[in-house]
Amino acid sequence: MKLSSITRSRAGRVALAAVPVGIAASLLLGGVAQGAVPVSFAVSGKAFKIAADDLSGTGFSQYAGVAVDASGKQNPVAISNIADASLKNLCQSVDVLGPIGLRIEAGQGEKTVTAKDLQIAMTDLKGDAEFGNIRIGIDASQVSGTHKGTAGEFAQDAQTVKITGLQQTSYSTTAGTFNLAGLHLAVVTDGTAACFK
C-alpha cells in the first residue's frame, strides 16, 4: 500500500501528551516533515470520538505528527500505530450540525472488531493501559513497524498494548483492513450521538 501525507511527522518542540495510565510520554511538535500513512487524504478538520471497552494489539508505536486539512491548516496530533488490533464494543461518533450527529457501533456482545495496519491521529486519549516490552524515549525514526516518525524526535513503541475503558478524540483513523462485526450506523437527531461526554 502506498504511503503518503495526511498525517505528517515532524521536527521541533511544543509538548503534546498522550497519557494512558502509568505512561507519561511527551511528544515534541514543531516544523513539519514528510510522514507515512496507509492512505492519502486531507482530514476534514472535524474531530471525532472513539470509545471501546477493550483494545488489544501488537506492534505498537507512537510519535508526534500533524494532521493537515484541505485548507492547509496543521492540527497537532499524536500518531499511534498498531499492526494488529482487536476491539470490543466499539463506538465512533461525530457531530454534524447542531443536535445532528453520526454514530457507528460494532463489536458488541460476542463479536469483535479487528484491524490491520491501524493508524490513528489523535488529540486526546484516556483509559487504563498495559504495554508489553515498551521502549520510551527512542528515536521516532527507529520505532518498530512500517510507519516511522522524524529522526531526532521522541517516540515510544511496544510489542503489545492493551487499553480498557478507551476514550479517544481523533482527526483520522486509517487501516489496511477494518472488519466491523455487527456494524450499526445511525444518524442521530436528538443530540445523543456522542460516544462519551
C-alpha positions as CSV (number, residue, x, y, z in Angstrom):
1,M,0.0,0.0,0.0
2,K,1.4,3.4,-1.0
3,L,2.4,5.7,1.9
4,S,1.9,9.4,1.8
5,S,0.9,12.5,3.7
6,I,-2.4,13.2,5.5
7,T,-0.6,12.9,8.8
8,R,2.9,14.3,8.8
9,S,5.6,13.5,11.4
10,R,7.7,16.4,12.5
11,A,10.8,18.1,13.9
12,G,10.6,20.6,16.6
13,R,9.3,21.3,20.1
14,V,5.8,22.0,21.8
15,A,4.6,19.3,24.1
16,L,1.6,17.2,23.2
17,A,0.7,14.4,25.6
18,A,-0.9,11.1,25.0
19,V,-1.1,9.7,28.5
20,P,-2.6,6.3,29.2
21,V,-2.5,5.4,32.9
22,G,1.1,4.7,34.1
23,I,2.7,6.2,31.0
24,A,3.5,9.9,30.5
25,A,5.1,10.4,27.1
26,S,5.8,14.0,26.0
27,L,5.7,14.2,22.2
28,L,7.5,17.0,20.5
29,L,5.9,19.3,17.9
30,G,7.4,21.9,15.6
31,G,8.2,22.1,11.9
32,V,6.6,19.6,9.6
33,A,8.4,16.9,7.7
34,Q,7.0,14.3,5.3
35,G,5.5,11.3,7.1
36,A,4.0,7.9,6.3
37,V,0.4,6.8,6.4
38,P,-1.6,4.0,4.8
39,V,-3.7,6.2,2.6
40,S,-3.5,9.7,1.3
41,F,-6.3,12.2,2.0
42,A,-6.8,15.6,3.7
43,V,-8.6,15.4,7.0
44,S,-11.9,17.2,7.4
45,G,-10.6,19.2,10.4
46,K,-13.5,18.0,12.4
47,A,-12.5,15.8,15.4
48,F,-14.5,12.7,16.2
49,K,-14.8,10.4,19.3
50,I,-13.9,6.8,19.6
51,A,-14.7,4.6,22.6
52,A,-14.2,0.9,23.3
53,D,-14.5,-1.4,26.3
54,D,-11.2,-3.0,25.3
55,L,-8.5,-2.5,22.7
56,S,-5.8,-5.2,22.4
57,G,-3.0,-5.1,19.9
58,T,0.5,-6.0,18.8
59,G,3.2,-3.9,17.1
60,F,2.5,-0.5,18.8
61,S,4.4,2.7,18.1
62,Q,3.6,6.4,18.9
63,Y,5.2,9.7,17.9
64,A,4.2,13.3,17.2
65,G,2.6,14.5,14.0
66,V,0.4,16.9,12.2
67,A,-3.0,16.2,10.5
68,V,-3.4,18.6,7.6
69,D,-6.9,19.6,6.4
70,A,-8.0,20.6,2.9
71,S,-7.4,24.3,3.7
72,G,-3.8,23.5,4.7
73,K,-4.4,24.0,8.4
74,Q,-2.0,21.9,10.5
75,N,-3.6,20.2,13.5
76,P,-1.1,18.8,16.1
77,V,-1.7,15.2,16.9
78,A,-0.1,12.1,18.5
79,I,0.2,9.4,15.8
80,S,-0.4,5.8,17.1
81,N,0.3,2.8,15.0
82,I,-0.9,-0.8,15.8
83,A,0.0,-3.6,13.4
84,D,-2.9,-5.9,14.6
85,A,-5.7,-4.7,16.8
86,S,-9.0,-6.1,18.2
87,L,-11.7,-4.0,19.9
88,K,-14.8,-4.8,21.9
89,N,-17.9,-2.7,22.0
90,L,-16.5,0.0,19.6
91,C,-18.3,3.3,19.3
92,Q,-17.4,6.1,16.9
93,S,-19.3,9.4,16.8
94,V,-19.1,12.8,15.1
95,D,-21.2,16.0,15.5
96,V,-22.6,17.0,12.1
97,L,-24.8,20.1,12.7
98,G,-26.4,21.2,15.9
99,P,-28.1,18.2,17.6
100,I,-27.5,16.0,14.5
101,G,-24.7,13.5,14.7
102,L,-23.5,10.3,13.2
103,R,-22.9,7.2,15.4
104,I,-21.3,3.9,14.4
105,E,-21.3,0.9,16.7
106,A,-19.7,-2.6,16.2
107,G,-18.1,-5.5,18.1
108,Q,-20.8,-5.9,20.7
109,G,-21.6,-9.0,22.7
110,E,-19.6,-11.9,21.3
111,K,-18.5,-10.0,18.2
112,T,-15.1,-8.4,17.8
113,V,-13.8,-5.6,15.6
114,T,-10.4,-6.3,14.0
115,A,-8.0,-4.1,12.2
116,K,-4.6,-4.4,10.5
117,D,-2.1,-1.7,9.9
118,L,-4.1,0.7,12.1
119,Q,-3.0,4.3,12.3
120,I,-4.7,6.9,14.5
121,A,-4.1,10.7,14.6
122,M,-5.4,11.7,18.0
123,T,-5.5,14.7,20.3
124,D,-6.7,13.0,23.5
125,L,-6.6,9.5,24.9
126,K,-8.0,8.2,28.2
127,G,-8.1,4.6,29.6
128,D,-6.2,2.0,31.7
129,A,-3.2,0.9,29.6
130,E,-0.8,-2.0,29.8
131,F,2.3,-2.3,27.5
132,G,4.5,-5.3,26.9
133,N,8.2,-4.7,26.2
134,I,7.8,-1.0,25.9
135,R,10.6,1.4,24.9
136,I,10.1,5.0,25.9
137,G,12.2,7.8,24.5
138,I,13.5,6.1,21.4
139,D,14.2,8.0,18.2
140,A,11.0,8.3,16.2
141,S,12.8,7.1,13.0
142,Q,13.7,3.8,14.8
143,V,10.4,2.6,16.1
144,S,9.4,-0.9,15.2
145,G,6.8,-1.5,12.4
146,T,6.2,0.0,9.0
147,H,5.5,3.6,9.9
148,K,8.2,5.9,11.3
149,G,8.5,9.4,12.6
150,T,11.2,12.0,12.0
151,A,14.8,11.3,13.1
152,G,15.7,13.1,16.3
153,E,12.1,13.1,17.6
154,F,10.7,11.5,20.8
155,A,8.8,8.2,20.4
156,Q,7.8,5.0,22.1
157,D,7.0,1.5,20.9
158,A,5.9,-1.8,22.4
159,Q,5.4,-5.4,21.4
160,T,1.8,-5.4,22.9
161,V,-0.7,-2.9,24.0
162,K,-4.0,-3.3,25.9
163,I,-6.3,-0.4,26.9
164,T,-9.5,-0.8,28.8
165,G,-12.1,1.9,29.0
166,L,-10.7,3.6,25.9
167,Q,-11.9,7.2,25.2
168,Q,-10.2,8.9,22.3
169,T,-10.6,12.1,20.3
170,S,-9.1,11.9,16.8
171,Y,-8.8,13.6,13.5
172,S,-8.3,10.4,11.4
173,T,-8.2,6.7,11.6
174,T,-6.8,4.6,8.8
175,A,-6.3,0.8,8.4
176,G,-5.1,-1.7,5.8
177,T,-8.3,-3.7,6.7
178,F,-11.0,-2.9,9.2
179,N,-13.6,-5.6,10.0
180,L,-16.6,-4.2,11.7
181,A,-18.6,-7.2,13.0
182,G,-22.2,-6.3,13.9
183,L,-22.0,-2.8,12.3
184,H,-24.7,-0.4,13.1
185,L,-24.6,3.2,11.6
186,A,-27.2,5.7,12.6
187,V,-27.9,9.4,12.1
188,V,-29.0,10.7,15.5
189,T,-31.0,13.9,15.6
190,D,-31.6,14.4,19.3
191,G,-28.1,15.4,20.4
192,T,-27.2,12.0,21.9
193,A,-24.8,10.7,19.2
194,A,-21.6,11.3,21.2
195,C,-19.9,8.1,22.5
196,F,-18.8,9.9,25.6
197,K,-19.1,13.4,27.1
